Amino acid sequence: MNGSTQLRVYTVREGLLDEWAGKWRELVVPLRLEFGFEIHGAWLDREKNQFIWLLSYAGPESFAERNAQYWASPQRKRMGLDPKEYLLKTEVREVEPVASSGA
């Protein structure tokens, strides 16, 4: 993966994990892709009530610039999805791949 990659860990309000995952899949994923982001997977940790996903951007702008454009877009505003209604805590980590050895 070139560019910037983020590992995002969201702690979701009790009882809303599946609903959040559905809204994310239905609303967030298509718009993120439209804005040139790549999504490399998403996982549920039911024991900790967490939603975990891997997001990258390798376009001409920085990740932060493109992310700001995503959040400021009319499409995002029309989405009507307020993360505060679902998420108790958000952790965002910048990560980079480990080069594999060429054996």
Secondary structure as GFF3:
##gff-version 3
##sequence-region A 1 103
A	DSSP	beta_strand	4	12	.	.	.	ID=ss1
A	DSSP	alpha_helix	17	23	.	.	.	ID=ss2
A	DSSP	pi_helix	24	28	.	.	.	ID=ss3
A	DSSP	alpha_helix	29	34	.	.	.	ID=ss4
A	DSSP	beta_strand	37	45	.	.	.	ID=ss5
A	DSSP	beta_strand	50	57	.	.	.	ID=ss6
A	DSSP	alpha_helix	63	72	.	.	.	ID=ss7
A	DSSP	alpha_helix	74	79	.	.	.	ID=ss8
A	DSSP	three_ten_helix	83	85	.	.	.	ID=ss9
A	DSSP	beta_strand	87	95	.	.	.	ID=ss10
###
